[in-house]
Amino acid sequence: MVLHNPAVRWGIGLSGGLAVAAVAFFFLSGTVQLVAYGIALLDIFVTPQILKKAAEQQ
């Protein structure tokens, strides 16, 4: 499965994080924007770890 490739896992996390950051930058402001940036950072670093565990279980 493609999830065994680290580049794919990090690419999925990075693309999701960038999408959230783009929405935050263009459509949000103030505290909500900062919270969305935090969620984007979490998405970038946590998603690959979750996908790695999912790949190991298959």
N, CA, C and O atoms as CSV, one atom per row, in Angstrom:
chain,resi,resn,atom,element,x,y,z
A,1,MET,N,N,0.836,-1.184,0.000
A,1,MET,CA,C,0.000,0.000,0.000
A,1,MET,C,C,0.880,1.246,0.000
A,1,MET,O,O,2.014,1.200,0.477
A,2,VAL,N,N,0.387,2.324,-0.513
A,2,VAL,CA,C,1.189,3.533,-0.652
A,2,VAL,C,C,1.508,4.192,0.687
A,2,VAL,O,O,2.424,5.011,0.762
A,3,LEU,N,N,0.771,3.850,1.746
A,3,LEU,CA,C,1.024,4.484,3.042
A,3,LEU,C,C,2.337,4.020,3.674
A,3,LEU,O,O,2.778,4.599,4.666
A,4,HIS,N,N,2.961,2.993,3.118
A,4,HIS,CA,C,4.256,2.559,3.629
A,4,HIS,C,C,5.371,3.527,3.216
A,4,HIS,O,O,6.459,3.502,3.791
A,5,ASN,N,N,5.103,4.366,2.233
A,5,ASN,CA,C,6.080,5.340,1.757
A,5,ASN,C,C,5.977,6.618,2.606
A,5,ASN,O,O,4.927,7.260,2.628
A,6,PRO,N,N,7.065,6.990,3.307
A,6,PRO,CA,C,7.017,8.188,4.148
A,6,PRO,C,C,6.728,9.472,3.376
A,6,PRO,O,O,6.103,10.385,3.915
A,7,ALA,N,N,7.168,9.556,2.133
A,7,ALA,CA,C,6.917,10.759,1.343
A,7,ALA,C,C,5.421,10.947,1.105
A,7,ALA,O,O,4.930,12.075,1.098
A,8,VAL,N,N,4.708,9.864,0.915
A,8,VAL,CA,C,3.255,9.943,0.710
A,8,VAL,C,C,2.585,10.392,1.998
A,8,VAL,O,O,1.725,11.272,1.978
A,9,ARG,N,N,2.976,9.790,3.121
A,9,ARG,CA,C,2.367,10.148,4.408
A,9,ARG,C,C,2.600,11.618,4.729
A,9,ARG,O,O,1.663,12.317,5.114
A,10,TRP,N,N,3.829,12.100,4.578
A,10,TRP,CA,C,4.128,13.506,4.872
A,10,TRP,C,C,3.489,14.430,3.853
A,10,TRP,O,O,3.114,15.553,4.187
A,11,GLY,N,N,3.359,13.972,2.607
A,11,GLY,CA,C,2.687,14.779,1.596
A,11,GLY,C,C,1.217,14.985,1.912
A,11,GLY,O,O,0.678,16.073,1.712
A,12,ILE,N,N,0.564,13.931,2.409
A,12,ILE,CA,C,-0.843,14.049,2.791
A,12,ILE,C,C,-0.983,15.018,3.956
A,12,ILE,O,O,-1.861,15.880,3.944
A,13,GLY,N,N,-0.125,14.885,4.962
A,13,GLY,CA,C,-0.182,15.800,6.102
A,13,GLY,C,C,0.114,17.233,5.711
A,13,GLY,O,O,-0.547,18.162,6.176
A,14,LEU,N,N,1.104,17.410,4.858
A,14,LEU,CA,C,1.469,18.758,4.423
A,14,LEU,C,C,0.368,19.404,3.592
A,14,LEU,O,O,0.072,20.587,3.760
A,15,SER,N,N,-0.234,18.635,2.703
A,15,SER,CA,C,-1.293,19.218,1.865
A,15,SER,C,C,-2.507,19.606,2.702
A,15,SER,O,O,-3.117,20.647,2.457
A,16,GLY,N,N,-2.863,18.784,3.682
A,16,GLY,CA,C,-3.984,19.128,4.553
A,16,GLY,C,C,-3.683,20.350,5.402
A,16,GLY,O,O,-4.530,21.227,5.570
A,17,GLY,N,N,-2.471,20.399,5.933
A,17,GLY,CA,C,-2.077,21.548,6.743
A,17,GLY,C,C,-2.032,22.832,5.948
A,17,GLY,O,O,-2.434,23.887,6.440
A,18,LEU,N,N,-1.549,22.754,4.732
A,18,LEU,CA,C,-1.499,23.949,3.885
A,18,LEU,C,C,-2.900,24.416,3.504
A,18,LEU,O,O,-3.145,25.617,3.391
A,19,ALA,N,N,-3.809,23.485,3.308
A,19,ALA,CA,C,-5.189,23.866,2.988
A,19,ALA,C,C,-5.828,24.607,4.165
A,19,ALA,O,O,-6.492,25.627,3.973
A,20,VAL,N,N,-5.628,24.097,5.372
A,20,VAL,CA,C,-6.183,24.763,6.552
A,20,VAL,C,C,-5.532,26.137,6.736
A,20,VAL,O,O,-6.213,27.111,7.056
A,21,ALA,N,N,-4.220,26.212,6.533
A,21,ALA,CA,C,-3.527,27.495,6.678
A,21,ALA,C,C,-4.000,28.502,5.634
A,21,ALA,O,O,-4.122,29.690,5.933
A,22,ALA,N,N,-4.264,28.044,4.420
A,22,ALA,CA,C,-4.743,28.947,3.380
A,22,ALA,C,C,-6.128,29.493,3.715
A,22,ALA,O,O,-6.395,30.680,3.525
A,23,VAL,N,N,-6.998,28.633,4.208
A,23,VAL,CA,C,-8.326,29.086,4.619
A,23,VAL,C,C,-8.201,30.103,5.746
A,23,VAL,O,O,-8.885,31.127,5.746
A,24,ALA,N,N,-7.327,29.816,6.702
A,24,ALA,CA,C,-7.126,30.739,7.825
A,24,ALA,C,C,-6.602,32.083,7.345
A,24,ALA,O,O,-7.048,33.129,7.815
A,25,PHE,N,N,-5.666,32.061,6.419
A,25,PHE,CA,C,-5.059,33.299,5.944
A,25,PHE,C,C,-6.053,34.164,5.170
A,25,PHE,O,O,-6.106,35.380,5.359
A,26,PHE,N,N,-6.841,33.527,4.295
A,26,PHE,CA,C,-7.715,34.293,3.411
A,26,PHE,C,C,-9.089,34.618,3.994
A,26,PHE,O,O,-9.707,35.606,3.598
A,27,PHE,N,N,-9.573,33.800,4.930
A,27,PHE,CA,C,-10.957,33.964,5.359
A,27,PHE,C,C,-11.150,34.239,6.844
A,27,PHE,O,O,-12.244,34.632,7.250
A,28,LEU,N,N,-10.137,34.047,7.656
A,28,LEU,CA,C,-10.305,34.204,9.104
A,28,LEU,C,C,-9.447,35.358,9.614
A,28,LEU,O,O,-8.545,35.834,8.925
A,29,SER,N,N,-9.749,35.795,10.835
A,29,SER,CA,C,-8.946,36.851,11.440
A,29,SER,C,C,-8.976,36.704,12.952
A,29,SER,O,O,-9.850,36.045,13.515
A,30,GLY,N,N,-8.011,37.328,13.588
A,30,GLY,CA,C,-7.964,37.360,15.042
A,30,GLY,C,C,-7.604,36.014,15.659
A,30,GLY,O,O,-6.789,35.262,15.125
A,31,THR,N,N,-8.225,35.734,16.782
A,31,THR,CA,C,-7.925,34.525,17.545
A,31,THR,C,C,-8.291,33.269,16.764
A,31,THR,O,O,-7.583,32.265,16.839
A,32,VAL,N,N,-9.377,33.314,16.024
A,32,VAL,CA,C,-9.798,32.153,15.238
A,32,VAL,C,C,-8.733,31.804,14.199
A,32,VAL,O,O,-8.479,30.628,13.934
A,33,GLN,N,N,-8.116,32.820,13.617
A,33,GLN,CA,C,-7.064,32.582,12.639
A,33,GLN,C,C,-5.873,31.889,13.301
A,33,GLN,O,O,-5.300,30.961,12.730
A,34,LEU,N,N,-5.504,32.329,14.485
A,34,LEU,CA,C,-4.378,31.709,15.188
A,34,LEU,C,C,-4.675,30.269,15.564
A,34,LEU,O,O,-3.807,29.402,15.469
A,35,VAL,N,N,-5.902,30.017,15.990
A,35,VAL,CA,C,-6.295,28.638,16.311
A,35,VAL,C,C,-6.222,27.766,15.058
A,35,VAL,O,O,-5.761,26.627,15.126
A,36,ALA,N,N,-6.665,28.283,13.933
A,36,ALA,CA,C,-6.607,27.526,12.684
A,36,ALA,C,C,-5.160,27.251,12.280
A,36,ALA,O,O,-4.860,26.171,11.770
A,37,TYR,N,N,-4.264,28.206,12.497
A,37,TYR,CA,C,-2.841,27.958,12.222
A,37,TYR,C,C,-2.306,26.834,13.113
A,37,TYR,O,O,-1.515,26.005,12.663
A,38,GLY,N,N,-2.733,26.807,14.365
A,38,GLY,CA,C,-2.329,25.726,15.269
A,38,GLY,C,C,-2.848,24.381,14.793
A,38,GLY,O,O,-2.131,23.381,14.842
A,39,ILE,N,N,-4.086,24.354,14.335
A,39,ILE,CA,C,-4.649,23.118,13.802
A,39,ILE,C,C,-3.877,22.677,12.562
A,39,ILE,O,O,-3.637,21.486,12.365
A,40,ALA,N,N,-3.494,23.633,11.735
A,40,ALA,CA,C,-2.716,23.304,10.539
A,40,ALA,C,C,-1.376,22.677,10.921
A,40,ALA,O,O,-0.951,21.698,10.307
A,41,LEU,N,N,-0.716,23.233,11.922
A,41,LEU,CA,C,0.553,22.648,12.374
A,41,LEU,C,C,0.359,21.240,12.919
A,41,LEU,O,O,1.149,20.341,12.634
A,42,LEU,N,N,-0.686,21.058,13.697
A,42,LEU,CA,C,-0.976,19.711,14.200
A,42,LEU,C,C,-1.227,18.747,13.054
A,42,LEU,O,O,-0.757,17.609,13.079
A,43,ASP,N,N,-1.956,19.193,12.062
A,43,ASP,CA,C,-2.258,18.343,10.913
A,43,ASP,C,C,-0.977,17.931,10.194
A,43,ASP,O,O,-0.827,16.777,9.794
A,44,ILE,N,N,-0.066,18.868,10.034
A,44,ILE,CA,C,1.184,18.577,9.328
A,44,ILE,C,C,2.003,17.516,10.060
A,44,ILE,O,O,2.611,16.662,9.414
A,45,PHE,N,N,2.032,17.551,11.388
A,45,PHE,CA,C,2.902,16.650,12.128
A,45,PHE,C,C,2.211,15.402,12.671
A,45,PHE,O,O,2.872,14.384,12.877
A,46,VAL,N,N,0.920,15.451,12.905
A,46,VAL,CA,C,0.224,14.306,13.494
A,46,VAL,C,C,-0.292,13.347,12.428
A,46,VAL,O,O,-0.233,12.132,12.621
A,47,THR,N,N,-0.789,13.854,11.323
A,47,THR,CA,C,-1.354,12.997,10.284
A,47,THR,C,C,-0.368,11.938,9.791
A,47,THR,O,O,-0.763,10.779,9.662
A,48,PRO,N,N,0.898,12.275,9.508
A,48,PRO,CA,C,1.821,11.223,9.072
A,48,PRO,C,C,2.031,10.126,10.127
A,48,PRO,O,O,2.222,8.960,9.780
A,49,GLN,N,N,1.996,10.495,11.393
A,49,GLN,CA,C,2.169,9.489,12.440
A,49,GLN,C,C,0.970,8.543,12.496
A,49,GLN,O,O,1.134,7.335,12.667
A,50,ILE,N,N,-0.225,9.093,12.351
A,50,ILE,CA,C,-1.428,8.265,12.340
A,50,ILE,C,C,-1.435,7.353,11.120
A,50,ILE,O,O,-1.791,6.179,11.223
A,51,LEU,N,N,-1.047,7.884,9.974
A,51,LEU,CA,C,-1.006,7.077,8.757
A,51,LEU,C,C,0.058,5.987,8.852
A,51,LEU,O,O,-0.124,4.901,8.301
A,52,LYS,N,N,1.151,6.256,9.532
A,52,LYS,CA,C,2.188,5.245,9.727
A,52,LYS,C,C,1.649,4.086,10.551
A,52,LYS,O,O,1.884,2.925,10.215
A,53,LYS,N,N,0.927,4.389,11.627
A,53,LYS,CA,C,0.337,3.330,12.441
A,53,LYS,C,C,-0.688,2.543,11.643
A,53,LYS,O,O,-0.781,1.324,11.787
A,54,ALA,N,N,-1.457,3.224,10.803
A,54,ALA,CA,C,-2.438,2.527,9.972
A,54,ALA,C,C,-1.754,1.596,8.968
A,54,ALA,O,O,-2.238,0.495,8.706
A,55,ALA,N,N,-0.639,2.039,8.414
A,55,ALA,CA,C,0.087,1.211,7.454
A,55,ALA,C,C,0.705,-0.009,8.130
A,55,ALA,O,O,0.775,-1.082,7.531
A,56,GLU,N,N,1.152,0.152,9.373
A,56,GLU,CA,C,1.748,-0.969,10.101
A,56,GLU,C,C,0.713,-2.037,10.464
A,56,GLU,O,O,1.055,-3.214,10.578
A,57,GLN,N,N,-0.535,-1.642,10.643
A,57,GLN,CA,C,-1.571,-2.584,11.040
A,57,GLN,C,C,-2.103,-3.407,9.871
A,57,GLN,O,O,-2.811,-4.392,10.081
A,58,GLN,N,N,-1.773,-3.016,8.652
A,58,GLN,CA,C,-2.277,-3.774,7.492
A,58,GLN,C,C,-1.366,-4.901,7.148
A,58,GLN,O,O,-1.632,-5.642,6.202
